[in-house]
Amino acid sequence: MSNKRHKPEEIVQNLRQVDVLVGQGMMRGDAIREVCITEQTYYR
């Protein structure tokens, strides 16, 4: 298990990318996996 800390810029970029994918009709869980983060990281 890695203890990678995401930089604030990476967090914002990932959240925006998930929003774009969800806006295109993708399920939220699939969009989260698509940007290579865990659901726990997304919701944190």
PDB file of all heavy atoms in Angstrom:
ATOM      1  N   MET A   1       0.847  -1.176   0.000  1.00  0.00           N
ATOM      2  CA  MET A   1       0.000   0.000   0.000  1.00  0.00           C
ATOM      3  C   MET A   1       0.892   1.239   0.000  1.00  0.00           C
ATOM      4  O   MET A   1       1.848   1.331   0.747  1.00  0.00           O
ATOM      5  CB  MET A   1      -0.903  -0.024   1.228  1.00  0.00           C
ATOM      6  CG  MET A   1      -1.837   1.153   1.282  1.00  0.00           C
ATOM      7  SD  MET A   1      -2.945   1.129   2.693  1.00  0.00           S
ATOM      8  CE  MET A   1      -3.922  -0.283   2.300  1.00  0.00           C
ATOM      9  N   SER A   2       0.573   2.167  -0.820  1.00  0.00           N
ATOM     10  CA  SER A   2       1.395   3.372  -0.936  1.00  0.00           C
ATOM     11  C   SER A   2       0.798   4.500  -0.099  1.00  0.00           C
ATOM     12  O   SER A   2      -0.406   4.601   0.080  1.00  0.00           O
ATOM     13  CB  SER A   2       1.516   3.761  -2.397  1.00  0.00           C
ATOM     14  OG  SER A   2       0.927   4.970  -2.683  1.00  0.00           O
ATOM     15  N   ASN A   3       1.657   5.341   0.418  1.00  0.00           N
ATOM     16  CA  ASN A   3       1.218   6.501   1.197  1.00  0.00           C
ATOM     17  C   ASN A   3       1.396   7.776   0.392  1.00  0.00           C
ATOM     18  O   ASN A   3       1.872   8.777   0.894  1.00  0.00           O
ATOM     19  CB  ASN A   3       2.007   6.590   2.513  1.00  0.00           C
ATOM     20  CG  ASN A   3       1.559   5.550   3.507  1.00  0.00           C
ATOM     21  OD1 ASN A   3       0.432   5.104   3.448  1.00  0.00           O
ATOM     22  ND2 ASN A   3       2.437   5.167   4.395  1.00  0.00           N
ATOM     23  N   LYS A   4       1.019   7.736  -0.879  1.00  0.00           N
ATOM     24  CA  LYS A   4       1.186   8.895  -1.749  1.00  0.00           C
ATOM     25  C   LYS A   4       0.255  10.016  -1.300  1.00  0.00           C
ATOM     26  O   LYS A   4      -0.934   9.806  -1.122  1.00  0.00           O
ATOM     27  CB  LYS A   4       0.859   8.519  -3.189  1.00  0.00           C
ATOM     28  CG  LYS A   4       1.039   9.665  -4.156  1.00  0.00           C
ATOM     29  CD  LYS A   4       0.696   9.214  -5.552  1.00  0.00           C
ATOM     30  CE  LYS A   4       0.989  10.266  -6.563  1.00  0.00           C
ATOM     31  NZ  LYS A   4       0.140  11.417  -6.522  1.00  0.00           N
ATOM     32  N   ARG A   5       0.825  11.176  -1.092  1.00  0.00           N
ATOM     33  CA  ARG A   5       0.025  12.350  -0.757  1.00  0.00           C
ATOM     34  C   ARG A   5      -0.218  13.121  -2.042  1.00  0.00           C
ATOM     35  O   ARG A   5       0.705  13.438  -2.781  1.00  0.00           O
ATOM     36  CB  ARG A   5       0.786  13.242   0.233  1.00  0.00           C
ATOM     37  CG  ARG A   5       1.110  12.550   1.535  1.00  0.00           C
ATOM     38  CD  ARG A   5      -0.110  12.237   2.321  1.00  0.00           C
ATOM     39  NE  ARG A   5      -0.379  13.338   3.212  1.00  0.00           N
ATOM     40  CZ  ARG A   5      -1.480  13.464   3.907  1.00  0.00           C
ATOM     41  NH1 ARG A   5      -2.420  12.579   3.807  1.00  0.00           N
ATOM     42  NH2 ARG A   5      -1.650  14.478   4.702  1.00  0.00           N
ATOM     43  N   HIS A   6      -1.470  13.412  -2.304  1.00  0.00           N
ATOM     44  CA  HIS A   6      -1.835  14.159  -3.502  1.00  0.00           C
ATOM     45  C   HIS A   6      -1.642  15.644  -3.233  1.00  0.00           C
ATOM     46  O   HIS A   6      -2.025  16.159  -2.192  1.00  0.00           O
ATOM     47  CB  HIS A   6      -3.290  13.884  -3.881  1.00  0.00           C
ATOM     48  CG  HIS A   6      -3.542  12.465  -4.255  1.00  0.00           C
ATOM     49  ND1 HIS A   6      -3.296  11.977  -5.511  1.00  0.00           N
ATOM     50  CD2 HIS A   6      -3.993  11.414  -3.535  1.00  0.00           C
ATOM     51  CE1 HIS A   6      -3.605  10.702  -5.550  1.00  0.00           C
ATOM     52  NE2 HIS A   6      -4.016  10.324  -4.361  1.00  0.00           N
ATOM     53  N   LYS A   7      -1.049  16.324  -4.203  1.00  0.00           N
ATOM     54  CA  LYS A   7      -0.885  17.775  -4.097  1.00  0.00           C
ATOM     55  C   LYS A   7      -2.238  18.432  -4.341  1.00  0.00           C
ATOM     56  O   LYS A   7      -3.085  17.865  -5.046  1.00  0.00           O
ATOM     57  CB  LYS A   7       0.124  18.262  -5.133  1.00  0.00           C
ATOM     58  CG  LYS A   7       1.519  17.735  -4.890  1.00  0.00           C
ATOM     59  CD  LYS A   7       2.475  18.228  -5.954  1.00  0.00           C
ATOM     60  CE  LYS A   7       3.853  17.653  -5.708  1.00  0.00           C
ATOM     61  NZ  LYS A   7       4.786  18.028  -6.759  1.00  0.00           N
ATOM     62  N   PRO A   8      -2.457  19.623  -3.786  1.00  0.00           N
ATOM     63  CA  PRO A   8      -3.747  20.306  -3.990  1.00  0.00           C
ATOM     64  C   PRO A   8      -4.122  20.461  -5.463  1.00  0.00           C
ATOM     65  O   PRO A   8      -5.289  20.307  -5.824  1.00  0.00           O
ATOM     66  CB  PRO A   8      -3.540  21.666  -3.326  1.00  0.00           C
ATOM     67  CG  PRO A   8      -2.503  21.413  -2.276  1.00  0.00           C
ATOM     68  CD  PRO A   8      -1.589  20.357  -2.872  1.00  0.00           C
ATOM     69  N   GLU A   9      -3.141  20.726  -6.310  1.00  0.00           N
ATOM     70  CA  GLU A   9      -3.422  20.888  -7.734  1.00  0.00           C
ATOM     71  C   GLU A   9      -3.925  19.577  -8.338  1.00  0.00           C
ATOM     72  O   GLU A   9      -4.816  19.575  -9.186  1.00  0.00           O
ATOM     73  CB  GLU A   9      -2.171  21.354  -8.492  1.00  0.00           C
ATOM     74  CG  GLU A   9      -1.649  22.698  -8.059  1.00  0.00           C
ATOM     75  CD  GLU A   9      -0.751  22.631  -6.822  1.00  0.00           C
ATOM     76  OE1 GLU A   9      -0.242  21.544  -6.487  1.00  0.00           O
ATOM     77  OE2 GLU A   9      -0.579  23.675  -6.175  1.00  0.00           O
ATOM     78  N   GLU A  10      -3.330  18.453  -7.899  1.00  0.00           N
ATOM     79  CA  GLU A  10      -3.759  17.151  -8.400  1.00  0.00           C
ATOM     80  C   GLU A  10      -5.179  16.833  -7.941  1.00  0.00           C
ATOM     81  O   GLU A  10      -5.971  16.278  -8.701  1.00  0.00           O
ATOM     82  CB  GLU A  10      -2.821  16.048  -7.905  1.00  0.00           C
ATOM     83  CG  GLU A  10      -1.424  16.107  -8.475  1.00  0.00           C
ATOM     84  CD  GLU A  10      -0.506  15.074  -7.837  1.00  0.00           C
ATOM     85  OE1 GLU A  10      -0.654  14.796  -6.626  1.00  0.00           O
ATOM     86  OE2 GLU A  10       0.344  14.541  -8.549  1.00  0.00           O
ATOM     87  N   ILE A  11      -5.491  17.199  -6.706  1.00  0.00           N
ATOM     88  CA  ILE A  11      -6.824  16.949  -6.162  1.00  0.00           C
ATOM     89  C   ILE A  11      -7.874  17.686  -6.975  1.00  0.00           C
ATOM     90  O   ILE A  11      -8.879  17.115  -7.390  1.00  0.00           O
ATOM     91  CB  ILE A  11      -6.889  17.354  -4.678  1.00  0.00           C
ATOM     92  CG1 ILE A  11      -5.981  16.449  -3.852  1.00  0.00           C
ATOM     93  CG2 ILE A  11      -8.324  17.300  -4.166  1.00  0.00           C
ATOM     94  CD1 ILE A  11      -5.776  16.912  -2.422  1.00  0.00           C
ATOM     95  N   VAL A  12      -7.637  18.961  -7.228  1.00  0.00           N
ATOM     96  CA  VAL A  12      -8.585  19.770  -7.997  1.00  0.00           C
ATOM     97  C   VAL A  12      -8.739  19.211  -9.406  1.00  0.00           C
ATOM     98  O   VAL A  12      -9.855  19.083  -9.914  1.00  0.00           O
ATOM     99  CB  VAL A  12      -8.140  21.255  -8.029  1.00  0.00           C
ATOM    100  CG1 VAL A  12      -8.976  22.059  -8.999  1.00  0.00           C
ATOM    101  CG2 VAL A  12      -8.205  21.851  -6.641  1.00  0.00           C
ATOM    102  N   GLN A  13      -7.632  18.842 -10.020  1.00  0.00           N
ATOM    103  CA  GLN A  13      -7.674  18.294 -11.371  1.00  0.00           C
ATOM    104  C   GLN A  13      -8.484  16.992 -11.399  1.00  0.00           C
ATOM    105  O   GLN A  13      -9.311  16.793 -12.295  1.00  0.00           O
ATOM    106  CB  GLN A  13      -6.262  18.042 -11.880  1.00  0.00           C
ATOM    107  CG  GLN A  13      -6.201  17.479 -13.282  1.00  0.00           C
ATOM    108  CD  GLN A  13      -4.778  17.214 -13.742  1.00  0.00           C
ATOM    109  OE1 GLN A  13      -3.832  17.332 -12.972  1.00  0.00           O
ATOM    110  NE2 GLN A  13      -4.628  16.848 -14.995  1.00  0.00           N
ATOM    111  N   ASN A  14      -8.264  16.117 -10.426  1.00  0.00           N
ATOM    112  CA  ASN A  14      -8.992  14.847 -10.378  1.00  0.00           C
ATOM    113  C   ASN A  14     -10.477  15.072 -10.158  1.00  0.00           C
ATOM    114  O   ASN A  14     -11.312  14.421 -10.799  1.00  0.00           O
ATOM    115  CB  ASN A  14      -8.428  13.946  -9.283  1.00  0.00           C
ATOM    116  CG  ASN A  14      -7.075  13.363  -9.645  1.00  0.00           C
ATOM    117  OD1 ASN A  14      -6.711  13.279 -10.803  1.00  0.00           O
ATOM    118  ND2 ASN A  14      -6.325  12.969  -8.633  1.00  0.00           N
ATOM    119  N   LEU A  15     -10.844  15.986  -9.251  1.00  0.00           N
ATOM    120  CA  LEU A  15     -12.253  16.260  -8.993  1.00  0.00           C
ATOM    121  C   LEU A  15     -12.942  16.813 -10.236  1.00  0.00           C
ATOM    122  O   LEU A  15     -14.068  16.423 -10.559  1.00  0.00           O
ATOM    123  CB  LEU A  15     -12.407  17.239  -7.827  1.00  0.00           C
ATOM    124  CG  LEU A  15     -12.012  16.711  -6.454  1.00  0.00           C
ATOM    125  CD1 LEU A  15     -12.077  17.836  -5.428  1.00  0.00           C
ATOM    126  CD2 LEU A  15     -12.889  15.552  -6.042  1.00  0.00           C
ATOM    127  N   ARG A  16     -12.275  17.698 -10.949  1.00  0.00           N
ATOM    128  CA  ARG A  16     -12.857  18.255 -12.181  1.00  0.00           C
ATOM    129  C   ARG A  16     -13.016  17.183 -13.238  1.00  0.00           C
ATOM    130  O   ARG A  16     -14.024  17.139 -13.946  1.00  0.00           O
ATOM    131  CB  ARG A  16     -11.972  19.389 -12.709  1.00  0.00           C
ATOM    132  CG  ARG A  16     -12.089  20.642 -11.892  1.00  0.00           C
ATOM    133  CD  ARG A  16     -11.284  21.774 -12.488  1.00  0.00           C
ATOM    134  NE  ARG A  16     -11.432  22.969 -11.684  1.00  0.00           N
ATOM    135  CZ  ARG A  16     -10.547  23.945 -11.642  1.00  0.00           C
ATOM    136  NH1 ARG A  16      -9.451  23.885 -12.370  1.00  0.00           N
ATOM    137  NH2 ARG A  16     -10.751  25.009 -10.894  1.00  0.00           N
ATOM    138  N   GLN A  17     -12.012  16.299 -13.343  1.00  0.00           N
ATOM    139  CA  GLN A  17     -12.082  15.238 -14.347  1.00  0.00           C
ATOM    140  C   GLN A  17     -13.244  14.291 -14.040  1.00  0.00           C
ATOM    141  O   GLN A  17     -13.964  13.877 -14.949  1.00  0.00           O
ATOM    142  CB  GLN A  17     -10.759  14.458 -14.394  1.00  0.00           C
ATOM    143  CG  GLN A  17     -10.710  13.413 -15.483  1.00  0.00           C
ATOM    144  CD  GLN A  17     -10.783  13.993 -16.881  1.00  0.00           C
ATOM    145  OE1 GLN A  17     -10.345  15.113 -17.124  1.00  0.00           O
ATOM    146  NE2 GLN A  17     -11.328  13.241 -17.804  1.00  0.00           N
ATOM    147  N   VAL A  18     -13.438  13.966 -12.759  1.00  0.00           N
ATOM    148  CA  VAL A  18     -14.569  13.108 -12.382  1.00  0.00           C
ATOM    149  C   VAL A  18     -15.874  13.804 -12.748  1.00  0.00           C
ATOM    150  O   VAL A  18     -16.782  13.184 -13.304  1.00  0.00           O
ATOM    151  CB  VAL A  18     -14.513  12.752 -10.879  1.00  0.00           C
ATOM    152  CG1 VAL A  18     -15.826  12.107 -10.434  1.00  0.00           C
ATOM    153  CG2 VAL A  18     -13.342  11.830 -10.587  1.00  0.00           C
ATOM    154  N   ASP A  19     -15.987  15.104 -12.464  1.00  0.00           N
ATOM    155  CA  ASP A  19     -17.205  15.840 -12.793  1.00  0.00           C
ATOM    156  C   ASP A  19     -17.476  15.826 -14.293  1.00  0.00           C
ATOM    157  O   ASP A  19     -18.621  15.684 -14.726  1.00  0.00           O
ATOM    158  CB  ASP A  19     -17.118  17.286 -12.294  1.00  0.00           C
ATOM    159  CG  ASP A  19     -17.294  17.391 -10.793  1.00  0.00           C
ATOM    160  OD1 ASP A  19     -17.818  16.432 -10.180  1.00  0.00           O
ATOM    161  OD2 ASP A  19     -16.908  18.438 -10.230  1.00  0.00           O
ATOM    162  N   VAL A  20     -16.433  15.967 -15.095  1.00  0.00           N
ATOM    163  CA  VAL A  20     -16.595  15.950 -16.556  1.00  0.00           C
ATOM    164  C   VAL A  20     -17.101  14.582 -17.008  1.00  0.00           C
ATOM    165  O   VAL A  20     -18.040  14.489 -17.803  1.00  0.00           O
ATOM    166  CB  VAL A  20     -15.259  16.299 -17.255  1.00  0.00           C
ATOM    167  CG1 VAL A  20     -15.318  15.982 -18.742  1.00  0.00           C
ATOM    168  CG2 VAL A  20     -14.910  17.760 -17.037  1.00  0.00           C
ATOM    169  N   LEU A  21     -16.484  13.532 -16.489  1.00  0.00           N
ATOM    170  CA  LEU A  21     -16.885  12.187 -16.892  1.00  0.00           C
ATOM    171  C   LEU A  21     -18.317  11.881 -16.456  1.00  0.00           C
ATOM    172  O   LEU A  21     -19.080  11.273 -17.212  1.00  0.00           O
ATOM    173  CB  LEU A  21     -15.910  11.155 -16.316  1.00  0.00           C
ATOM    174  CG  LEU A  21     -14.489  11.196 -16.900  1.00  0.00           C
ATOM    175  CD1 LEU A  21     -13.568  10.276 -16.112  1.00  0.00           C
ATOM    176  CD2 LEU A  21     -14.482  10.846 -18.367  1.00  0.00           C
ATOM    177  N   VAL A  22     -18.691  12.305 -15.261  1.00  0.00           N
ATOM    178  CA  VAL A  22     -20.061  12.098 -14.794  1.00  0.00           C
ATOM    179  C   VAL A  22     -21.023  12.893 -15.679  1.00  0.00           C
ATOM    180  O   VAL A  22     -22.102  12.413 -16.032  1.00  0.00           O
ATOM    181  CB  VAL A  22     -20.200  12.494 -13.302  1.00  0.00           C
ATOM    182  CG1 VAL A  22     -21.658  12.548 -12.874  1.00  0.00           C
ATOM    183  CG2 VAL A  22     -19.427  11.519 -12.423  1.00  0.00           C
ATOM    184  N   GLY A  23     -20.622  14.098 -16.076  1.00  0.00           N
ATOM    185  CA  GLY A  23     -21.443  14.910 -16.959  1.00  0.00           C
ATOM    186  C   GLY A  23     -21.635  14.271 -18.317  1.00  0.00           C
ATOM    187  O   GLY A  23     -22.637  14.525 -18.998  1.00  0.00           O
ATOM    188  N   GLN A  24     -20.701  13.424 -18.718  1.00  0.00           N
ATOM    189  CA  GLN A  24     -20.799  12.722 -19.996  1.00  0.00           C
ATOM    190  C   GLN A  24     -21.588  11.421 -19.870  1.00  0.00           C
ATOM    191  O   GLN A  24     -21.692  10.662 -20.826  1.00  0.00           O
ATOM    192  CB  GLN A  24     -19.397  12.427 -20.540  1.00  0.00           C
ATOM    193  CG  GLN A  24     -18.636  13.666 -20.919  1.00  0.00           C
ATOM    194  CD  GLN A  24     -17.194  13.369 -21.317  1.00  0.00           C
ATOM    195  OE1 GLN A  24     -16.683  12.270 -21.099  1.00  0.00           O
ATOM    196  NE2 GLN A  24     -16.531  14.365 -21.879  1.00  0.00           N
ATOM    197  N   GLY A  25     -22.119  11.163 -18.668  1.00  0.00           N
ATOM    198  CA  GLY A  25     -22.980  10.003 -18.495  1.00  0.00           C
ATOM    199  C   GLY A  25     -22.333   8.809 -17.822  1.00  0.00           C
ATOM    200  O   GLY A  25     -22.965   7.768 -17.672  1.00  0.00           O
ATOM    201  N   MET A  26     -21.079   8.925 -17.416  1.00  0.00           N
ATOM    202  CA  MET A  26     -20.408   7.812 -16.764  1.00  0.00           C
ATOM    203  C   MET A  26     -20.852   7.735 -15.298  1.00  0.00           C
ATOM    204  O   MET A  26     -21.109   8.765 -14.677  1.00  0.00           O
ATOM    205  CB  MET A  26     -18.885   8.014 -16.841  1.00  0.00           C
ATOM    206  CG  MET A  26     -18.072   6.845 -16.306  1.00  0.00           C
ATOM    207  SD  MET A  26     -16.293   7.091 -16.495  1.00  0.00           S
ATOM    208  CE  MET A  26     -16.090   6.726 -18.225  1.00  0.00           C
ATOM    209  N   MET A  27     -20.945   6.536 -14.766  1.00  0.00           N
ATOM    210  CA  MET A  27     -21.284   6.360 -13.359  1.00  0.00           C
ATOM    211  C   MET A  27     -20.145   6.921 -12.504  1.00  0.00           C
ATOM    212  O   MET A  27     -18.978   6.827 -12.885  1.00  0.00           O
ATOM    213  CB  MET A  27     -21.469   4.879 -13.030  1.00  0.00           C
ATOM    214  CG  MET A  27     -22.601   4.221 -13.785  1.00  0.00           C
ATOM    215  SD  MET A  27     -24.212   4.807 -13.280  1.00  0.00           S
ATOM    216  CE  MET A  27     -24.293   4.180 -11.629  1.00  0.00           C
ATOM    217  N   ARG A  28     -20.480   7.512 -11.352  1.00  0.00           N
ATOM    218  CA  ARG A  28     -19.477   8.163 -10.514  1.00  0.00           C
ATOM    219  C   ARG A  28     -18.358   7.207 -10.108  1.00  0.00           C
ATOM    220  O   ARG A  28     -17.187   7.548 -10.170  1.00  0.00           O
ATOM    221  CB  ARG A  28     -20.115   8.788  -9.277  1.00  0.00           C
ATOM    222  CG  ARG A  28     -19.123   9.566  -8.449  1.00  0.00           C
ATOM    223  CD  ARG A  28     -19.753  10.399  -7.351  1.00  0.00           C
ATOM    224  NE  ARG A  28     -20.846  11.245  -7.824  1.00  0.00           N
ATOM    225  CZ  ARG A  28     -20.679  12.455  -8.352  1.00  0.00           C
ATOM    226  NH1 ARG A  28     -19.484  12.973  -8.467  1.00  0.00           N
ATOM    227  NH2 ARG A  28     -21.714  13.150  -8.762  1.00  0.00           N
ATOM    228  N   GLY A  29     -18.693   5.994  -9.704  1.00  0.00           N
ATOM    229  CA  GLY A  29     -17.667   5.021  -9.307  1.00  0.00           C
ATOM    230  C   GLY A  29     -16.716   4.696 -10.442  1.00  0.00           C
ATOM    231  O   GLY A  29     -15.510   4.571 -10.243  1.00  0.00           O
ATOM    232  N   ASP A  30     -17.265   4.559 -11.652  1.00  0.00           N
ATOM    233  CA  ASP A  30     -16.425   4.289 -12.824  1.00  0.00           C
ATOM    234  C   ASP A  30     -15.530   5.480 -13.139  1.00  0.00           C
ATOM    235  O   ASP A  30     -14.368   5.322 -13.510  1.00  0.00           O
ATOM    236  CB  ASP A  30     -17.288   3.953 -14.036  1.00  0.00           C
ATOM    237  CG  ASP A  30     -18.040   2.648 -13.861  1.00  0.00           C
ATOM    238  OD1 ASP A  30     -17.583   1.789 -13.076  1.00  0.00           O
ATOM    239  OD2 ASP A  30     -19.101   2.492 -14.509  1.00  0.00           O
ATOM    240  N   ALA A  31     -16.073   6.690 -12.991  1.00  0.00           N
ATOM    241  CA  ALA A  31     -15.291   7.897 -13.270  1.00  0.00           C
ATOM    242  C   ALA A  31     -14.138   8.033 -12.271  1.00  0.00           C
ATOM    243  O   ALA A  31     -13.029   8.412 -12.643  1.00  0.00           O
ATOM    244  CB  ALA A  31     -16.182   9.134 -13.215  1.00  0.00           C
ATOM    245  N   ILE A  32     -14.408   7.701 -11.013  1.00  0.00           N
ATOM    246  CA  ILE A  32     -13.362   7.781  -9.997  1.00  0.00           C
ATOM    247  C   ILE A  32     -12.232   6.812 -10.331  1.00  0.00           C
ATOM    248  O   ILE A  32     -11.052   7.166 -10.269  1.00  0.00           O
ATOM    249  CB  ILE A  32     -13.955   7.490  -8.593  1.00  0.00           C
ATOM    250  CG1 ILE A  32     -14.880   8.633  -8.181  1.00  0.00           C
ATOM    251  CG2 ILE A  32     -12.861   7.277  -7.565  1.00  0.00           C
ATOM    252  CD1 ILE A  32     -15.729   8.343  -6.965  1.00  0.00           C
ATOM    253  N   ARG A  33     -12.583   5.586 -10.712  1.00  0.00           N
ATOM    254  CA  ARG A  33     -11.552   4.614 -11.083  1.00  0.00           C
ATOM    255  C   ARG A  33     -10.822   5.037 -12.353  1.00  0.00           C
ATOM    256  O   ARG A  33      -9.631   4.775 -12.513  1.00  0.00           O
ATOM    257  CB  ARG A  33     -12.173   3.236 -11.250  1.00  0.00           C
ATOM    258  CG  ARG A  33     -12.504   2.588  -9.918  1.00  0.00           C
ATOM    259  CD  ARG A  33     -12.946   1.143 -10.085  1.00  0.00           C
ATOM    260  NE  ARG A  33     -14.249   1.030 -10.736  1.00  0.00           N
ATOM    261  CZ  ARG A  33     -15.416   1.174 -10.125  1.00  0.00           C
ATOM    262  NH1 ARG A  33     -15.445   1.430  -8.834  1.00  0.00           N
ATOM    263  NH2 ARG A  33     -16.550   1.051 -10.791  1.00  0.00           N
ATOM    264  N   GLU A  34     -11.529   5.704 -13.257  1.00  0.00           N
ATOM    265  CA  GLU A  34     -10.926   6.153 -14.523  1.00  0.00           C
ATOM    266  C   GLU A  34      -9.770   7.135 -14.281  1.00  0.00           C
ATOM    267  O   GLU A  34      -8.793   7.131 -15.015  1.00  0.00           O
ATOM    268  CB  GLU A  34     -12.003   6.807 -15.391  1.00  0.00           C
ATOM    269  CG  GLU A  34     -11.532   7.270 -16.743  1.00  0.00           C
ATOM    270  CD  GLU A  34     -11.338   6.134 -17.735  1.00  0.00           C
ATOM    271  OE1 GLU A  34     -11.922   5.055 -17.547  1.00  0.00           O
ATOM    272  OE2 GLU A  34     -10.593   6.352 -18.698  1.00  0.00           O
ATOM    273  N   VAL A  35      -9.871   7.973 -13.249  1.00  0.00           N
ATOM    274  CA  VAL A  35      -8.806   8.937 -12.967  1.00  0.00           C
ATOM    275  C   VAL A  35      -7.782   8.368 -11.992  1.00  0.00           C
ATOM    276  O   VAL A  35      -6.920   9.089 -11.501  1.00  0.00           O
ATOM    277  CB  VAL A  35      -9.357  10.292 -12.454  1.00  0.00           C
ATOM    278  CG1 VAL A  35     -10.208  10.963 -13.495  1.00  0.00           C
ATOM    279  CG2 VAL A  35     -10.101  10.130 -11.148  1.00  0.00           C
ATOM    280  N   CYS A  36      -7.881   7.053 -11.736  1.00  0.00           N
ATOM    281  CA  CYS A  36      -6.886   6.307 -10.951  1.00  0.00           C
ATOM    282  C   CYS A  36      -6.779   6.769  -9.503  1.00  0.00           C
ATOM    283  O   CYS A  36      -5.678   6.931  -8.967  1.00  0.00           O
ATOM    284  CB  CYS A  36      -5.516   6.352 -11.625  1.00  0.00           C
ATOM    285  SG  CYS A  36      -5.518   5.641 -13.272  1.00  0.00           S
ATOM    286  N   ILE A  37      -7.920   7.014  -8.882  1.00  0.00           N
ATOM    287  CA  ILE A  37      -7.931   7.267  -7.445  1.00  0.00           C
ATOM    288  C   ILE A  37      -8.960   6.321  -6.829  1.00  0.00           C
ATOM    289  O   ILE A  37      -9.790   5.770  -7.543  1.00  0.00           O
ATOM    290  CB  ILE A  37      -8.266   8.738  -7.085  1.00  0.00           C
ATOM    291  CG1 ILE A  37      -9.637   9.139  -7.628  1.00  0.00           C
ATOM    292  CG2 ILE A  37      -7.180   9.671  -7.560  1.00  0.00           C
ATOM    293  CD1 ILE A  37     -10.098  10.520  -7.180  1.00  0.00           C
ATOM    294  N   THR A  38      -8.882   6.151  -5.521  1.00  0.00           N
ATOM    295  CA  THR A  38      -9.857   5.289  -4.857  1.00  0.00           C
ATOM    296  C   THR A  38     -11.077   6.122  -4.479  1.00  0.00           C
ATOM    297  O   THR A  38     -11.001   7.346  -4.389  1.00  0.00           O
ATOM    298  CB  THR A  38      -9.264   4.653  -3.592  1.00  0.00           C
ATOM    299  OG1 THR A  38      -8.949   5.680  -2.661  1.00  0.00           O
ATOM    300  CG2 THR A  38      -8.009   3.845  -3.913  1.00  0.00           C
ATOM    301  N   GLU A  39     -12.184   5.431  -4.241  1.00  0.00           N
ATOM    302  CA  GLU A  39     -13.388   6.147  -3.814  1.00  0.00           C
ATOM    303  C   GLU A  39     -13.155   6.809  -2.473  1.00  0.00           C
ATOM    304  O   GLU A  39     -13.663   7.906  -2.222  1.00  0.00           O
ATOM    305  CB  GLU A  39     -14.578   5.192  -3.754  1.00  0.00           C
ATOM    306  CG  GLU A  39     -15.038   4.780  -5.139  1.00  0.00           C
ATOM    307  CD  GLU A  39     -16.368   4.067  -5.126  1.00  0.00           C
ATOM    308  OE1 GLU A  39     -17.259   4.468  -4.373  1.00  0.00           O
ATOM    309  OE2 GLU A  39     -16.480   3.089  -5.887  1.00  0.00           O
ATOM    310  N   GLN A  40     -12.385   6.188  -1.604  1.00  0.00           N
ATOM    311  CA  GLN A  40     -12.084   6.778  -0.304  1.00  0.00           C
ATOM    312  C   GLN A  40     -11.343   8.102  -0.485  1.00  0.00           C
ATOM    313  O   GLN A  40     -11.655   9.089   0.182  1.00  0.00           O
ATOM    314  CB  GLN A  40     -11.246   5.825   0.529  1.00  0.00           C
ATOM    315  CG  GLN A  40     -10.917   6.365   1.913  1.00  0.00           C
ATOM    316  CD  GLN A  40     -10.102   5.390   2.739  1.00  0.00           C
ATOM    317  OE1 GLN A  40      -9.731   4.327   2.266  1.00  0.00           O
ATOM    318  NE2 GLN A  40      -9.832   5.754   3.958  1.00  0.00           N
ATOM    319  N   THR A  41     -10.382   8.140  -1.395  1.00  0.00           N
ATOM    320  CA  THR A  41      -9.642   9.372  -1.663  1.00  0.00           C
ATOM    321  C   THR A  41     -10.584  10.428  -2.236  1.00  0.00           C
ATOM    322  O   THR A  41     -10.519  11.596  -1.830  1.00  0.00           O
ATOM    323  CB  THR A  41      -8.496   9.113  -2.656  1.00  0.00           C
ATOM    324  OG1 THR A  41      -7.607   8.155  -2.079  1.00  0.00           O
ATOM    325  CG2 THR A  41      -7.738  10.382  -2.979  1.00  0.00           C
ATOM    326  N   TYR A  42     -11.472  10.044  -3.125  1.00  0.00           N
ATOM    327  CA  TYR A  42     -12.414  10.997  -3.722  1.00  0.00           C
ATOM    328  C   TYR A  42     -13.298  11.634  -2.671  1.00  0.00           C
ATOM    329  O   TYR A  42     -13.458  12.849  -2.628  1.00  0.00           O
ATOM    330  CB  TYR A  42     -13.274  10.294  -4.776  1.00  0.00           C
ATOM    331  CG  TYR A  42     -14.344  11.181  -5.347  1.00  0.00           C
ATOM    332  CD1 TYR A  42     -14.030  12.098  -6.335  1.00  0.00           C
ATOM    333  CD2 TYR A  42     -15.651  11.112  -4.886  1.00  0.00           C
ATOM    334  CE1 TYR A  42     -15.016  12.933  -6.871  1.00  0.00           C
ATOM    335  CE2 TYR A  42     -16.630  11.927  -5.416  1.00  0.00           C
ATOM    336  CZ  TYR A  42     -16.299  12.838  -6.390  1.00  0.00           C
ATOM    337  OH  TYR A  42     -17.272  13.665  -6.902  1.00  0.00           O
ATOM    338  N   TYR A  43     -13.868  10.816  -1.786  1.00  0.00           N
ATOM    339  CA  TYR A  43     -14.802  11.335  -0.805  1.00  0.00           C
ATOM    340  C   TYR A  43     -14.111  12.061   0.336  1.00  0.00           C
ATOM    341  O   TYR A  43     -14.728  12.853   1.035  1.00  0.00           O
ATOM    342  CB  TYR A  43     -15.713  10.227  -0.288  1.00  0.00           C
ATOM    343  CG  TYR A  43     -16.707   9.791  -1.352  1.00  0.00           C
ATOM    344  CD1 TYR A  43     -16.607   8.554  -1.969  1.00  0.00           C
ATOM    345  CD2 TYR A  43     -17.711  10.649  -1.775  1.00  0.00           C
ATOM    346  CE1 TYR A  43     -17.507   8.173  -2.961  1.00  0.00           C
ATOM    347  CE2 TYR A  43     -18.615  10.292  -2.762  1.00  0.00           C
ATOM    348  CZ  TYR A  43     -18.505   9.049  -3.342  1.00  0.00           C
ATOM    349  OH  TYR A  43     -19.391   8.682  -4.317  1.00  0.00           O
ATOM    350  N   ARG A  44     -12.828  11.816   0.529  1.00  0.00           N
ATOM    351  CA  ARG A  44     -12.089  12.537   1.565  1.00  0.00           C
ATOM    352  C   ARG A  44     -11.863  13.948   1.083  1.00  0.00           C
ATOM    353  O   ARG A  44     -11.919  14.912   1.730  1.00  0.00           O
ATOM    354  CB  ARG A  44     -10.757  11.847   1.844  1.00  0.00           C
ATOM    355  CG  ARG A  44      -9.990  12.472   2.951  1.00  0.00           C
ATOM    356  CD  ARG A  44      -8.790  11.695   3.387  1.00  0.00           C
ATOM    357  NE  ARG A  44      -8.380  10.698   2.435  1.00  0.00           N
ATOM    358  CZ  ARG A  44      -7.132  10.445   2.137  1.00  0.00           C
ATOM    359  NH1 ARG A  44      -6.177  11.090   2.703  1.00  0.00           N
ATOM    360  NH2 ARG A  44      -6.812   9.526   1.269  1.00  0.00           N
TER     361      ARG A  44
END
